[in-house]
Amino acid sequence: MSNLQLAPLSNLPVLPVVVSLLFAVLLILGHGRLRYQRAVGAAGVLAALVADLILFTTVLREGPLVYRAGDWPAPYGILFVADRLNVLLVLVAGVVGAITFWFAVRSLDEARQRAFFYPLFHVQMAGVYGAFLTGDLFNLFVFYEVTLLASFVLLTLGGERFQLQEGLKYVIINTLSSAFFLVGVAILYRTLGTVNMADLAVKVASAPDQGWLLVIAVVFVVVFGLKAAIFPLYFWLPYSYPTAPTAIAGLFAALLSKVGIYSLFRVFTLIFVGQVSVTHHGLFLVLASFTMVLGVLGPVAQMDFKRILAFHIVSQIGYMLMGLGFYTPVALAGGIYHIVHNMVIKTGLFLTAGATEEVTGTSHLERMSGLLRSHPVLAAVFFMSGLSLAGMPPFSGFFSKLALMVGGLQAGGYLVVAISVAVSFLTLFSMIKIWRYVYWGPDRGERRLDARATSPLVWPAAALLLISVGMGLGASFVFDYSYATALELMDPARYVAAVLGPQAAAVLAHAGL
């Protein structure tokens, strides 16, 4: 293919970010006109989704794509890199974002919709897209800050006292994380003279002082671990997310923690791979085990619907980290599969909780009862979504956990696999607890919405459930894609060759990476 033909393709990695930011600007200009906000916001969501799909199919057809801002050669300038891993997450983020937007239009009151919800939604999506697609650590920090800015305002949308309290904690903790991030980037730049990820991969591989690099790696574990909410840095998430309106909480559950886990997958398969026995097989597996266990024990004493679901975000992050910790193709594939599964089904569960809250007027389990009789479709969607989260066949959660466990057994991680099985059963117990209190039992008869009026709130969660079912029935296709992506991650030379050229990739090959 000629350079003339390739040039338009090289611009595609930045397209989702540009589209989202463009529509955010258009929405700000039309602030106050609710019909305009809804129409333009919906058009923006669909336009971004089309851009995501074009980028995904192009990368599958052409291989990794690199956008160089101002045509500056790597490692200089701003780069966006699209490969099999991040285009998958970009596409899933676009799908989940579109469905969450649908729910938000139906569920948010007009006051919140008028309070810059629509432009902030698109700013949030732009930050997430940018974090997935950026090719250097400094711009990863920039996009982290974009998501932090948008998420804080969305979290406190409505100005309730408890929202402001938890929002303040959220900002303080994430600002601390940002400070650590800047320190890590500064140390890495002072040591190696670059922040470009591909260039870092080459220089880290040939660096003589691997001990000092291990210290830097631990700094980034802290930074990304706080963003991803892994043990012991998860304490803020279960209490901040439930304070937001349900549509926003669902969006956060799908995207924000996944940006953190994606960063771990990217950095610790591309840059810090020289001491896998210490970082991956040691630190990550220990952190994954504690994250799974403490995340699933948290809901035992909880009686708030959304807070239980928020704790389960933490436990599911542990499964993803488990895949990175074993660092085998099968385990990595299982981790990637589980990221996608969790983005879909966790959002669906939050939207189900939101629909239930709209029906009953509360999120407290003991004040709900009997929805199976009055709202059978809503109950069915929760039941099947809960089974998927717990890892029951034929849903996607079963196959993602199966791949993780097979990969773990192949690597000899019997204890970690046993912990993951136990956590799955405890997750099922939590779902049964919600089912018993909310949907089973006598019908209280105190319903703000009947089954027909609830339908527009149920369909978004049902759509996400259907995606989970499809990922389960098409498990072979999803796993094949995840496995090919895992092989690509475990061969950093492919990424380096796309960004810096084959000569730089040869350096990695010479170093045995």
C-alpha positions as a printed Julia matrix, in Angstrom:
513×3 Matrix{Float64}:
   0.0     0.0    0.0
   1.33    3.42  -0.92
   2.11    6.19   1.55
  -0.75    8.2    0.03
  -3.14    5.39   0.93
  -1.73    4.96   4.41
  -1.84    8.66   5.37
  -5.61    8.85   6.03
  -5.42    5.63   8.05
  -2.71    7.04  10.28
  -5.13    9.76  11.42
  -7.7     7.27  12.7
  -6.24    6.69  16.22
  -7.05   10.26  17.25
 -10.55   10.27  15.7
 -12.58    9.06  18.75
 -10.95   11.73  20.95
 -11.52   14.49  18.4
 -15.15   13.53  17.79
 -15.97   13.47  21.51
 -14.27   16.81  22.18
 -15.95   18.41  19.15
 -19.4    17.44  20.35
 -18.54   18.57  23.89
 -17.82   22.04  22.48
 -21.05   22.04  20.46
 -22.99   21.08  23.58
 -21.4    23.84  25.65
 -22.35   26.38  22.97
 -25.97   25.18  23.16
 -26.16   25.1   26.96
 -29.63   25.61  28.41
 -31.59   24.22  25.46
 -32.52   20.73  26.64
 -33.88   19.41  23.34
 -30.72   20.61  21.58
 -28.58   18.98  24.29
 -30.31   15.63  23.93
 -30.24   15.61  20.13
 -26.63   16.76  19.75
 -25.51   14.57  22.65
 -27.08   11.5   21.04
 -25.55   12.41  17.66
 -22.15   12.7   19.36
 -22.48    9.29  20.98
 -23.38    7.68  17.65
 -20.61    9.54  15.78
 -18.02    8.41  18.35
 -19.32    4.85  18.13
 -18.94    4.89  14.34
 -15.39    6.23  14.74
 -14.64    3.45  17.25
 -15.94    0.81  14.86
 -13.96    2.17  11.9
 -10.78    2.24  14.0
 -11.4    -1.3   15.27
 -11.96   -2.83  11.83
  -9.03   -0.93  10.32
  -6.58   -2.18  12.96
  -7.81   -5.74  12.43
  -7.21   -5.35   8.7
  -4.04   -3.25   8.62
  -2.34   -3.93  11.96
  -1.21   -1.26  14.48
  -1.73    2.37  13.47
   0.27    5.37  14.68
  -0.82    9.02  14.61
   1.98   11.58  14.94
   0.74   15.07  15.81
   2.42   17.65  13.61
   4.15   14.78  11.79
   6.92   14.81  14.39
   8.87   11.53  14.29
   8.8     9.25  17.33
   9.84    9.48  20.12
   9.29   13.24  19.77
   5.9    14.87  19.71
   2.48   13.57  20.67
   1.6    10.06  19.53
  -1.57    8.02  19.47
  -1.13    4.29  18.9
  -3.93    1.86  18.07
  -3.39   -1.88  18.45
  -5.57   -4.91  19.13
  -5.83   -4.27  22.88
  -6.81   -0.64  23.01
  -9.12   -0.63  19.98
 -11.11   -3.44  21.61
 -11.49   -1.41  24.8
 -12.29    1.74  22.82
 -15.08   -0.07  20.96
 -16.55   -1.6   24.11
 -16.33    1.79  25.86
 -18.25    3.33  22.96
 -20.98    0.67  23.11
 -21.34    0.9   26.88
 -21.25    4.7   26.71
 -24.05    4.76  24.13
 -26.29    2.46  26.18
 -25.57    4.39  29.38
 -26.43    7.62  27.56
 -29.77    6.07  26.58
 -30.45    5.26  30.24
 -29.37    8.73  31.38
 -31.82   10.48  29.06
 -34.62    8.36  30.54
 -33.6     8.52  34.21
 -31.88   11.84  35.01
 -34.11   14.69  36.12
 -34.15   17.83  34.0
 -32.15   19.85  36.53
 -29.23   17.43  36.29
 -29.52   17.21  32.52
 -29.31   20.98  32.26
 -26.3    21.13  34.62
 -23.77   20.44  31.86
 -24.35   16.67  31.97
 -24.17   16.23  28.2
 -20.91   18.11  27.5
 -19.29   16.53  30.57
 -20.34   13.09  29.36
 -18.46   13.66  26.11
 -15.43   15.13  27.9
 -15.37   12.01  30.05
 -15.48    9.78  26.97
 -12.72   11.82  25.31
 -10.52   11.36  28.38
 -11.13    7.61  28.42
 -10.47    7.27  24.67
  -7.29    9.33  25.0
  -6.0     7.27  27.94
  -6.51    4.08  25.95
  -4.89    5.38  22.76
  -2.02    7.62  23.87
   1.51    6.48  23.13
   3.4     8.28  25.89
   3.19    8.42  29.68
   2.91   12.19  30.01
  -0.18   12.35  27.84
  -1.56    9.38  29.74
  -1.29   11.64  32.78
  -3.04   14.45  30.86
  -5.96   12.24  29.91
  -6.15   10.93  33.46
  -6.66   14.54  34.55
  -9.33   15.08  31.88
 -11.28   12.1   33.24
 -10.74   13.32  36.82
 -12.12   16.77  36.02
 -15.19   15.43  34.24
 -15.82   12.62  36.74
 -15.7    14.95  39.76
 -18.37   17.24  38.31
 -20.49   14.27  37.22
 -20.08   12.64  40.62
 -21.4    15.73  42.39
 -24.1    16.49  39.81
 -27.09   17.69  41.79
 -25.1    19.15  44.67
 -26.39   16.86  47.42
 -24.41   17.04  50.67
 -23.33   13.39  50.64
 -22.28   13.74  46.98
 -20.04   16.68  47.8
 -18.52   14.82  50.77
 -17.61   11.73  48.76
 -16.66   13.84  45.74
 -14.15   15.75  47.85
 -12.6    12.49  49.06
 -12.51   11.25  45.46
 -10.69   14.38  44.27
  -8.18   14.38  47.14
  -7.26   10.73  46.62
  -7.0    11.04  42.85
  -5.0    14.26  43.14
  -2.57   12.38  45.36
  -2.37    9.68  42.71
  -1.69   12.33  40.07
   1.16   13.71  42.17
   2.73   10.25  42.38
   2.19    9.88  38.63
   4.1    13.09  37.9
   6.9    12.01  40.23
   7.15    8.66  38.45
   7.19   10.28  35.01
   9.81   12.82  36.14
  12.09   10.12  37.58
  11.7     7.99  34.48
  12.45   10.94  32.2
  15.47   11.93  34.32
  16.76    8.36  34.17
  16.09    7.46  30.53
  15.43   10.78  28.79
  12.04    9.89  27.27
   8.36    9.36  28.1
   7.42    7.66  24.83
   6.28    4.15  25.71
   7.93    2.43  22.76
  11.2     4.29  23.34
  11.0     3.45  27.04
  10.62   -0.23  26.17
  13.88   -0.12  24.21
  15.82    1.86  26.81
  14.57   -0.12  29.8
  15.57   -3.37  28.07
  19.16   -2.17  27.68
  19.44   -0.22  30.96
  22.23   -1.46  33.28
  20.55   -0.54  36.61
  17.51   -2.82  36.73
  17.22   -2.4   40.52
  16.47    1.32  40.22
  13.97    0.58  37.46
  12.22   -1.84  39.8
  11.71    1.02  42.26
  10.23    3.15  39.47
   7.98    0.25  38.48
   6.61    0.05  42.03
   5.77    3.78  41.86
   3.65    3.12  38.77
   2.01    0.13  40.48
   0.88    2.55  43.21
  -0.36    5.12  40.66
  -2.26    2.71  38.44
  -3.33    0.59  41.39
  -5.09    3.55  42.95
  -6.84    4.34  39.66
  -7.83    0.69  39.22
  -8.83    0.31  42.91
  -6.65   -2.68  43.76
  -5.66   -3.71  47.29
  -4.87   -1.78  49.49
  -5.86    1.31  47.49
  -9.5     0.43  46.81
 -11.14    1.97  49.9
 -12.41    5.09  48.12
 -14.37    3.42  45.32
 -17.24    1.58  47.11
 -18.3     4.79  48.84
 -17.88    7.35  46.05
 -19.49    5.65  43.03
 -22.9     4.91  44.66
 -23.38    8.6   45.52
 -23.62    9.52  41.83
 -26.84    9.19  39.82
 -27.14    5.63  38.55
 -26.35    6.38  34.91
 -23.14    8.1   35.96
 -22.24    5.36  38.45
 -22.72    2.78  35.69
 -20.45    4.75  33.37
 -17.8     5.01  36.09
 -18.05    1.28  36.83
 -17.47    0.47  33.17
 -14.68    2.89  32.37
 -12.71    4.58  35.14
 -11.24    1.59  36.94
 -10.66   -0.08  33.56
  -8.43    2.8   32.49
  -6.26    1.97  35.5
  -6.13   -1.76  34.78
  -5.46   -1.06  31.09
  -2.49    1.11  32.11
  -1.11   -1.77  34.16
  -1.54   -4.17  31.24
   0.15   -1.73  28.84
   3.07   -0.63  30.98
   3.83   -4.05  32.47
   3.77   -5.88  29.15
   5.66   -3.24  27.21
   8.09   -1.44  29.54
   8.64   -3.18  32.89
   9.08   -6.81  31.8
  12.65   -7.38  32.85
  11.87   -8.78  36.32
   8.63  -10.69  35.78
   9.32  -13.06  38.68
   9.24  -10.11  41.09
   6.61   -7.79  39.58
   4.17  -10.2   37.94
   4.52  -13.61  39.57
   5.18  -12.04  42.95
   3.64   -8.62  43.57
   0.71   -8.78  41.14
  -0.49  -12.22  42.22
  -0.4   -11.21  45.89
  -2.29   -7.98  45.16
  -4.79   -9.84  42.95
  -5.55  -12.37  45.69
  -6.16   -9.73  48.36
  -8.18   -7.59  45.95
 -10.47  -10.49  45.07
 -10.99  -11.56  48.69
 -11.49   -8.16  50.33
 -13.63   -6.91  47.45
 -16.03   -9.82  47.81
 -16.13   -9.72  51.64
 -17.06   -6.04  51.66
 -20.71   -6.61  50.59
 -21.4    -9.13  53.39
 -22.47   -6.44  55.86
 -23.83   -4.02  53.25
 -27.54   -3.5   52.66
 -27.34   -0.84  49.95
 -27.93   -2.2   46.43
 -25.45    0.03  44.59
 -22.79   -0.15  47.3
 -22.77   -3.96  47.06
 -22.25   -3.67  43.32
 -19.49   -1.11  43.87
 -17.6    -3.52  46.16
 -17.83   -6.15  43.46
 -16.04   -3.82  41.05
 -13.04   -4.24  43.34
 -13.2    -8.04  43.46
 -13.51   -8.28  39.67
 -10.46   -6.04  39.22
  -8.59   -8.73  41.15
  -9.43  -11.29  38.44
  -8.03   -8.99  35.74
  -4.84   -8.42  37.71
  -4.6   -12.19  38.2
  -4.34  -12.62  34.41
  -1.5   -10.09  34.23
   0.21  -11.69  37.21
   0.46  -15.17  35.69
   1.77  -13.54  32.49
   1.09  -16.45  30.14
  -0.8   -16.16  26.83
  -3.84  -18.03  28.17
  -3.95  -16.08  31.45
  -3.47  -12.73  29.7
  -6.21  -13.67  27.23
  -8.47  -14.49  30.17
  -7.65  -11.12  31.75
  -8.51   -9.26  28.55
 -11.71  -11.29  28.14
 -12.66  -10.49  31.73
 -12.06   -6.75  31.3
 -14.52   -6.66  28.4
 -17.01   -8.89  30.21
 -16.91   -6.72  33.33
 -17.28   -3.46  31.42
 -20.51   -4.82  29.97
 -22.14   -6.73  32.8
 -21.17   -4.43  35.67
 -22.75   -1.5   33.85
 -25.84   -3.61  33.23
 -26.14   -4.43  36.93
 -25.83   -0.78  37.92
 -28.54    0.18  35.42
 -30.72   -2.61  36.83
 -30.15   -1.21  40.32
 -31.08    2.23  39.03
 -34.32    0.96  37.47
 -35.15   -0.82  40.73
 -34.49    2.36  42.69
 -36.82    4.31  40.38
 -39.56    1.74  41.03
 -39.18    1.53  44.82
 -37.81    4.98  45.68
 -34.93    3.51  47.67
 -31.62    1.68  47.3
 -31.84   -0.08  50.68
 -32.44   -3.82  50.35
 -34.74   -4.15  53.38
 -37.18   -1.61  51.93
 -37.63   -3.58  48.72
 -39.5    -6.81  48.23
 -41.61   -8.73  45.75
 -40.5    -7.13  42.49
 -40.56  -10.55  40.84
 -44.36  -10.42  40.9
 -44.87   -6.8   39.9
 -41.85   -6.37  37.57
 -40.89   -9.83  36.23
 -38.76   -8.56  33.31
 -36.67   -6.37  35.61
 -36.2    -9.33  37.96
 -35.19  -11.63  35.1
 -32.6    -9.16  33.8
 -31.03   -8.85  37.26
 -31.08  -12.64  37.81
 -29.24  -13.43  34.59
 -26.84  -10.49  34.95
 -26.0   -11.64  38.5
 -25.29  -15.16  37.23
 -22.97  -13.71  34.59
 -21.07  -11.68  37.19
 -20.68  -14.77  39.39
 -19.33  -16.76  36.43
 -22.16  -19.14  35.64
 -22.51  -20.69  32.15
 -23.47  -19.85  29.43
 -22.68  -16.21  30.18
 -19.45  -14.41  29.37
 -18.28  -14.4   32.99
 -17.95  -18.18  33.0
 -15.67  -18.31  29.99
 -13.45  -15.4   31.03
 -12.92  -16.96  34.47
 -12.38  -20.38  32.91
  -9.55  -18.99  30.77
  -8.04  -17.31  33.82
  -8.17  -20.51  35.85
  -6.74  -22.66  33.05
  -3.92  -20.15  32.6
  -3.32  -20.14  36.36
  -3.22  -23.94  36.6
  -0.81  -24.11  33.65
   1.45  -21.65  35.48
   1.24  -23.64  38.74
  -0.69  -20.97  40.67
  -2.97  -23.42  42.48
  -3.56  -21.26  45.56
  -4.52  -18.17  43.55
  -6.86  -20.25  41.36
  -8.47  -21.76  44.48
  -9.01  -18.24  45.86
 -10.61  -17.14  42.57
 -13.03  -20.11  42.68
 -14.01  -19.32  46.29
 -14.54  -15.65  45.39
 -16.87  -16.68  42.54
 -19.06  -18.59  45.0
 -19.09  -15.64  47.4
 -20.08  -13.38  44.5
 -22.97  -15.73  43.76
 -23.93  -15.51  47.44
 -24.1   -11.69  47.18
 -26.32  -11.91  44.1
 -28.61  -14.36  45.93
 -28.74  -11.93  48.86
 -29.96   -9.14  46.56
 -32.41  -11.5   44.87
 -33.85  -12.6   48.23
 -34.37   -9.09  49.55
 -35.38   -7.21  46.4
 -37.14   -9.57  44.02
 -38.29  -12.5   46.15
 -40.62  -12.35  49.11
 -43.99  -10.64  49.59
 -44.96   -7.78  47.33
 -44.92   -4.54  49.34
 -47.1    -2.87  46.78
 -45.34    0.49  47.16
 -44.37    1.15  43.56
 -43.69    4.54  41.96
 -43.68    3.01  38.46
 -45.6     0.06  37.05
 -44.02   -2.56  34.77
 -44.96   -0.72  31.57
 -43.53    2.61  32.76
 -40.34    0.86  33.89
 -39.66   -0.7   30.47
 -37.59    2.22  29.06
 -35.27    1.86  32.08
 -34.99   -1.93  31.75
 -34.1    -2.12  28.04
 -30.58   -0.63  28.38
 -29.68   -3.23  31.03
 -31.3    -5.94  28.89
 -29.21   -4.84  25.89
 -26.01   -5.2   27.94
 -27.18   -8.61  29.16
 -27.69   -9.72  25.55
 -24.11   -8.66  24.78
 -22.93  -10.8   27.7
 -24.96  -13.75  26.42
 -23.53  -13.21  22.93
 -19.98  -13.13  24.34
 -20.76  -16.41  26.08
 -22.27  -18.14  23.08
 -19.47  -16.74  20.9
 -16.79  -17.52  23.5
 -14.56  -19.19  20.93
 -14.37  -16.03  18.81
 -13.87  -13.74  21.81
 -11.16  -15.96  23.29
  -9.37  -16.28  19.93
  -9.27  -12.49  19.67
  -8.1   -12.17  23.28
  -5.44  -14.84  22.79
  -4.07  -13.16  19.65
  -4.01   -9.89  21.59
  -2.17  -11.57  24.47
   0.47  -12.9   22.07
   0.87   -9.39  20.68
   1.31   -7.97  24.2
   3.92  -10.58  25.09
   5.95   -9.58  22.04
   6.75   -5.88  22.72
   8.81   -5.76  19.52
   5.58   -5.56  17.48
   4.48   -2.37  19.24
   7.99   -0.88  19.09
   8.33   -1.67  15.38
   5.05    0.11  14.62
   6.14    3.25  16.5
   9.94    3.42  16.05
  10.63    1.07  13.15
  12.23   -2.38  12.8
  15.72   -1.29  13.92
  14.43   -0.34  17.39
  12.49   -3.59  17.55
  15.72   -5.47  16.83
  17.16   -4.04  20.06
  14.37   -5.7   22.02
  14.87   -8.94  20.15
  18.56   -8.82  21.03
  17.65   -8.28  24.7
  15.41  -11.36  24.58
  12.1    -9.47  24.92
